[in-house]
Amino acid sequence: MSWKGRVWKSILEKRRKSRIHFTLIDPDKTSPDDAENIARIALSSGSDYILVGGSLGVSPEGTDAVITAIKKYNVPVIIFPGALNNVSPRADAAFFLNIINSDDPYYHSIAQVQGALIVLHHNIEPIPTCYVIVGYGGTAGYIVRARPIPYEKPELVAAHSLACAMMGSKIIYLEAGSGAPKSVPPEAIVYSRRLIEKASLDVLIIVGGGVRSPEAARILAQAGADGLVTGTIAEENPELLADIIRAFKGD
Ligand code: 1GP
């Protein structure tokens, strides 16, 4: 079954019932066989969507092969592009990114202009997403020339989130970077939510990077995150994934 054109609607429907978990698979680090295995574990652990993307070494062929393997399961696959070579016609949807704290104009307009035509021609559902890089930032932060917002400045994260919401993003993705030593601070979510509600705007806040324990996931949920993205844990400690998802969803 194709999810094309129905992914955003399904995210909203799912959120009405529960918080949402996304499993990130990096086609550079994961073979198609491993991707299929991770997707199976993720879905049986309660994950809702598979994100596919990476910042380095990702080829169009590798992305296609990984998505084809995941598509054995009836799960929406969303591209989370590190670059245009992540955009695959096999994907159902794409986080169409505005990297709000990149210092590089390429990531504010040219990448979107180039990507828009590819997304349209491949009939991929675009989900306008504002990407806010906090603290560690990781490889993604380095590659996109982000100026990561210090962990100690949650009010600055919130000001970015408010701007994202005012510019019409449907999702705000607060990113500490894959493998970050600590996740985005919970205050950043609390303050973001407060400002966005004050402005009477409606946007989902998802958070990712460095979440390795149920306790860390619970703290982010209690702070008001709508969605959690994890990547590394499914590769390194898949037996922990179900507990992390349960803690985040509050089941
Ligand atoms: C990276 O936020 C994601 O974009 C996932 O990070 O690999 O640390 O779970 P982890």
Residues whose N, C-alpha, C, O or C-beta is under 5 A from the ligand:
A	BS01	1GP	L24 G177 S178 G179 A180 G208 G209 G210 V211 V229 T230 G231 T232 I233
